[in-house]
């Protein structure tokens, strides 16, 4: 189950990076899709679609992150324990010197 959610999480992350790179940048010519020439959709419609897609992907990324954290916490409750839960072992006292 963790593997499936992890693969979905990675695909969402890659899609999120792609959608962010397609958006028009505000400052310089940093965006890949920021060209001014015509296209399939107008600049305003493309901006709305990309903004909405970014919000949906970001929400999905957040949800899959939470699901992965919950699944990892539940699957590790058996034999594994935290280093904080294990009490510190005190070293054995050295043997007293033998006097003759």
N, CA, C and O of each residue as an XYZ file, in Angstrom:
400
protein
N       0.816     -1.191      0.000
C       0.000      0.000      0.000
C       0.865      1.263      0.000
O       0.570      2.237     -0.692
N       1.930      1.222      0.787
C       2.812      2.387      0.834
C       3.456      2.625     -0.532
O       3.634      3.769     -0.951
N       3.800      1.547     -1.216
C       4.443      1.682     -2.526
C       3.513      2.348     -3.527
O       3.943      3.194     -4.311
N       2.249      1.971     -3.502
C       1.276      2.556     -4.436
C       1.116      4.050     -4.162
O       1.135      4.861     -5.088
N       0.960      4.409     -2.895
C       0.796      5.822     -2.542
C       2.068      6.597     -2.864
O       2.001      7.750     -3.290
N       3.226      5.972     -2.662
C       4.488      6.645     -2.967
C       4.635      6.909     -4.463
O       5.104      7.977     -4.859
N       4.245      5.960     -5.287
C       4.313      6.166     -6.746
C       3.364      7.281     -7.165
O       3.722      8.132     -7.979
N       2.151      7.279     -6.609
C       1.195      8.352     -6.917
C       1.751      9.700     -6.457
O       1.613     10.704     -7.155
N       2.371      9.718     -5.294
C       2.968     10.938     -4.743
C       4.067     11.476     -5.668
O       4.138     12.679     -5.922
N       4.911     10.590     -6.161
C       5.985     11.017     -7.064
C       5.440     11.520     -8.397
O       5.965     12.483     -8.956
N       4.391     10.877     -8.909
C       3.790     11.348    -10.159
C       3.151     12.721     -9.979
O       3.240     13.574    -10.863
N       2.509     12.931     -8.838
C       1.928     14.244     -8.554
C       3.027     15.300     -8.449
O       2.865     16.421     -8.930
N       4.144     14.939     -7.819
C       5.252     15.891     -7.680
C       5.811     16.280     -9.053
O       6.076     17.454     -9.309
N       5.985     15.302     -9.922
C       6.488     15.609    -11.267
C       5.499     16.465    -12.049
O       5.900     17.402    -12.738
N       4.211     16.150    -11.947
C       3.198     16.951    -12.631
C       3.155     18.370    -12.077
O       2.973     19.326    -12.831
N       3.321     18.510    -10.780
C       3.314     19.831    -10.147
C       4.491     20.676    -10.628
O       4.334     21.866    -10.902
N       5.651     20.069    -10.728
C       6.823     20.790    -11.244
C       6.583     21.213    -12.687
O       6.898     22.341    -13.066
N       6.027     20.317    -13.490
C       5.748     20.646    -14.891
C       4.758     21.783    -15.042
O       4.960     22.685    -15.855
N       3.682     21.743    -14.259
C       2.663     22.792    -14.346
C       3.225     24.129    -13.876
O       2.910     25.172    -14.450
N       4.041     24.106    -12.853
C       4.639     25.357    -12.365
C       5.587     25.946    -13.410
O       5.630     27.163    -13.590
N       6.340     25.098    -14.093
C       7.251     25.605    -15.128
C       6.509     26.138    -16.347
O       7.046     26.968    -17.081
N       5.294     25.678    -16.571
C       4.522     26.166    -17.714
C       3.900     27.535    -17.466
O       3.517     28.215    -18.419
N       3.793     27.944    -16.235
C       3.137     29.207    -15.918
C       4.008     30.392    -16.317
O       5.236     30.317    -16.327
N       3.344     31.461    -16.636
C       4.035     32.693    -17.009
C       4.612     33.336    -15.756
O       3.941     33.438    -14.729
N       5.847     33.762    -15.854
C       6.478     34.384    -14.699
C       6.097     35.858    -14.633
O       5.812     36.487    -15.652
N       6.098     36.389    -13.427
C       5.755     37.797    -13.231
C       6.928     38.714    -13.569
O       6.738     39.766    -14.179
N       8.149     38.314    -13.172
C       9.284     39.211    -13.289
C      10.004     39.115    -14.620
O       9.803     39.950    -15.502
N      10.829     38.114    -14.766
C      11.639     37.992    -15.969
C      11.097     36.912    -16.874
O       9.936     36.516    -16.774
N      11.937     36.451    -17.741
C      11.542     35.392    -18.666
C      11.928     34.045    -18.082
O      12.692     33.295    -18.689
N      11.397     33.738    -16.901
C      11.761     32.498    -16.237
C      10.839     31.345    -16.598
O      11.256     30.187    -16.549
N       9.604     31.634    -16.956
C       8.655     30.565    -17.263
C       8.885     30.006    -18.655
O       9.256     30.744    -19.568
N       8.670     28.718    -18.825
C       8.849     28.095    -20.139
C       7.693     28.465    -21.057
O       7.904     28.760    -22.234
N       6.473     28.453    -20.528
C       5.300     28.705    -21.351
C       4.889     30.152    -21.387
O       3.726     30.434    -21.676
N       5.754     31.066    -21.117
C       5.391     32.467    -21.037
C       5.423     33.209    -22.355
O       5.298     34.434    -22.355
N       5.582     32.536    -23.470
C       5.654     33.192    -24.762
C       4.389     33.952    -25.091
O       3.298     33.535    -24.701
N       4.514     35.055    -25.796
C       3.368     35.911    -26.052
C       2.563     35.537    -27.275
O       1.417     35.976    -27.382
N       3.079     34.764    -28.196
C       2.372     34.421    -29.418
C       1.111     33.633    -29.133
O       0.953     33.099    -28.035
N       0.216     33.551    -30.093
C      -1.057     32.850    -29.916
C      -0.861     31.393    -29.545
O       0.264     30.912    -29.410
N      -1.950     30.721    -29.386
C      -1.893     29.332    -28.995
C      -3.294     28.763    -28.974
O      -4.212     29.328    -29.568
N      -3.456     27.657    -28.299
C      -4.763     27.029    -28.214
C      -5.724     27.873    -27.397
O      -6.877     28.055    -27.788
N      -5.275     28.376    -26.301
C      -6.140     29.171    -25.435
C      -5.508     30.535    -25.209
O      -4.299     30.708    -25.359
N      -6.337     31.489    -24.851
C      -5.814     32.831    -24.617
C      -4.988     32.850    -23.337
O      -5.005     31.894    -22.562
N      -4.268     33.940    -23.125
C      -3.407     34.063    -21.960
C      -4.172     33.981    -20.650
O      -3.716     33.342    -19.702
N      -5.315     34.615    -20.591
C      -6.106     34.613    -19.354
C      -6.678     33.223    -19.076
O      -6.646     32.764    -17.935
N      -7.194     32.555    -20.091
C      -7.759     31.212    -19.894
C      -6.674     30.219    -19.512
O      -6.888     29.352    -18.666
N      -5.501     30.347    -20.142
C      -4.400     29.447    -19.799
C      -3.949     29.689    -18.375
O      -3.634     28.740    -17.658
N      -3.912     30.936    -17.953
C      -3.533     31.257    -16.584
C      -4.513     30.675    -15.578
O      -4.112     30.154    -14.538
N      -5.808     30.768    -15.897
C      -6.810     30.216    -14.990
C      -6.714     28.702    -14.906
O      -6.838     28.131    -13.823
N      -6.496     28.055    -16.030
C      -6.391     26.588    -16.058
C      -5.140     26.143    -15.295
O      -5.187     25.204    -14.501
N      -4.033     26.822    -15.544
C      -2.790     26.438    -14.872
C      -2.856     26.718    -13.375
O      -2.333     25.942    -12.575
N      -3.489     27.811    -12.995
C      -3.629     28.128    -11.568
C      -4.504     27.101    -10.876
O      -4.176     26.637     -9.784
N      -5.613     26.744    -11.502
C      -6.509     25.753    -10.919
C      -5.832     24.383    -10.845
O      -5.978     23.669     -9.853
N      -5.091     24.018    -11.898
C      -4.384     22.740    -11.905
C      -3.302     22.705    -10.833
O      -3.103     21.683    -10.178
N      -2.607     23.820    -10.657
C      -1.582     23.897     -9.612
C      -2.202     23.715     -8.232
O      -1.649     23.006     -7.390
N      -3.335     24.345     -8.000
C      -4.001     24.226     -6.695
C      -4.465     22.795     -6.445
O      -4.333     22.288     -5.331
N      -5.000     22.148     -7.453
C      -5.471     20.761     -7.306
C      -4.301     19.832     -7.046
O      -4.372     18.974     -6.166
N      -3.220     19.994     -7.807
C      -2.049     19.140     -7.621
C      -1.386     19.384     -6.270
O      -0.913     18.442     -5.635
N      -1.348     20.629     -5.828
C      -0.767     20.932     -4.519
C      -1.589     20.307     -3.401
O      -1.027     19.797     -2.432
N      -2.902     20.339     -3.522
C      -3.767     19.697     -2.534
C      -3.566     18.191     -2.530
O      -3.482     17.579     -1.465
N      -3.488     17.590     -3.706
C      -3.251     16.145     -3.796
C      -1.883     15.781     -3.220
O      -1.744     14.750     -2.562
N      -0.876     16.617     -3.463
C       0.460     16.378     -2.916
C       0.427     16.421     -1.396
O       1.041     15.579     -0.740
N      -0.274     17.381     -0.835
C      -0.394     17.520      0.615
C      -1.109     16.306      1.215
O      -0.684     15.778      2.243
N      -2.183     15.870      0.577
C      -2.939     14.719      1.080
C      -2.119     13.447      1.016
O      -2.119     12.665      1.967
N      -1.410     13.223     -0.101
C      -0.589     12.008     -0.192
C       0.581     12.055      0.786
O       1.025     11.013      1.268
N       1.079     13.246      1.082
C       2.131     13.359      2.100
C       1.615     12.927      3.460
O       2.292     12.195      4.181
N       0.414     13.378      3.813
C      -0.180     12.983      5.086
C      -0.465     11.478      5.132
O      -0.224     10.827      6.149
N      -0.975     10.935      4.033
C      -1.271      9.495      3.982
C       0.016      8.690      4.130
O       0.040      7.683      4.839
N       1.076      9.121      3.473
C       2.358      8.406      3.597
C       2.890      8.473      5.023
O       3.429      7.485      5.523
N       2.752      9.609      5.680
C       3.214      9.729      7.063
C       2.410      8.823      7.990
O       2.973      8.184      8.878
N       1.105      8.768      7.787
C       0.252      7.911      8.621
C       0.561      6.443      8.374
O       0.657      5.662      9.321
N       0.717      6.058      7.110
C       1.025      4.660      6.794
C       2.393      4.250      7.325
O       2.561      3.128      7.805
N       3.358      5.136      7.245
C       4.697      4.812      7.749
C       4.676      4.668      9.262
O       5.378      3.823      9.818
N       3.879      5.485      9.925
C       3.784      5.403     11.379
C       3.102      4.105     11.813
O       3.526      3.478     12.784
N       2.057      3.704     11.106
C       1.323      2.495     11.465
C       2.090      1.224     11.128
O       1.985      0.233     11.851
N       2.850      1.235     10.055
C       3.561      0.014      9.667
C       4.787     -0.233     10.534
O       5.240     -1.374     10.625
N       5.330      0.772     11.163
C       6.541      0.621     11.958
C       6.275      0.395     13.428
O       7.198      0.497     14.236
N       5.023      0.087     13.810
C       4.710     -0.036     15.231
C       5.074     -1.402     15.803
O       4.929     -1.608     17.008
N       5.540     -2.339     14.987
C       5.842     -3.679     15.472
C       7.190     -3.776     16.149
O       7.337     -3.354     17.296
N       8.178     -4.322     15.462
C       9.484     -4.591     16.059
C      10.342     -3.329     16.163
O      11.197     -3.224     17.042
N      10.114     -2.391     15.279
C      10.943     -1.185     15.284
C      10.523     -0.269     16.430
O       9.343     -0.175     16.769
N      11.485      0.387     17.003
C      11.179      1.360     18.049
C      12.080      2.572     17.860
O      13.096      2.521     17.167
N      11.681      3.637     18.485
C      12.449      4.865     18.382
C      13.653      4.812     19.307
O      13.626      4.136     20.336
N      14.693      5.516     18.944
C      15.890      5.569     19.777
C      15.596      6.327     21.075
O      16.288      6.151     22.077
N      14.568      7.163     21.042
C      14.197      7.909     22.229
C      13.510      6.992     23.251
O      13.623      7.208     24.457
N      12.794      5.962     22.759
C      12.063      5.063     23.650
C      12.967      4.079     24.385
O      12.585      3.571     25.439
N      14.153      3.800     23.856
C      15.055      2.820     24.453
C      15.859      3.508     25.557
O      16.493      4.532     25.302
N      15.846      2.965     26.779
C      16.628      3.607     27.846
C      18.125      3.462     27.588
O      18.585      2.485     26.998
N      18.857      4.453     28.042
C      20.304      4.444     27.841
C      20.933      3.366     28.715
O      20.566      3.195     29.878
N      21.875      2.652     28.143
C      22.573      1.618     28.904
C      23.788      2.249     29.569
O      24.592      2.918     28.919
N      23.907      2.028     30.861
C      25.065      2.573     31.580
C      26.207      1.576     31.466
O      25.988      0.367     31.544
N      27.418      2.071     31.283
C      28.545      1.152     31.176
C      28.793      0.472     32.520
O      28.546      1.046     33.580
N      29.279     -0.746     32.450
C      29.571     -1.496     33.669
C      30.729     -0.845     34.404
O      31.650     -0.306     33.790
N      30.669     -0.902     35.723
C      31.730     -0.307     36.534
C      33.006     -1.113     36.361
O      32.943     -2.340     36.293
N      34.158     -0.464     36.287
C      35.406     -1.198     36.127
C      35.707     -2.036     37.393
O      35.335     -1.673     38.509
N      36.373     -3.133     37.172
C      36.707     -4.023     38.303
C      37.724     -3.327     39.192
O      38.612     -2.621     38.716
N      37.575     -3.539     40.474
C      38.490     -2.943     41.438
C      39.857     -3.605     41.316
O      39.933     -4.812     41.091
N      40.937     -2.841     41.460
C      42.247     -3.459     41.357
C      42.488     -4.408     42.553
O      42.076     -4.140     43.682
N      43.146     -5.482     42.263
C      43.428     -6.486     43.280
C      44.727     -6.091     43.986
O      45.757     -5.927     43.331
N      44.692     -5.938     45.304
C      45.898     -5.568     46.039
C      46.438     -6.794     46.779
O      45.672     -7.581     47.334
N      47.751     -6.943     46.781
C      48.356     -8.121     47.427
C      49.271     -7.747     48.528
O      49.856     -8.621     49.168
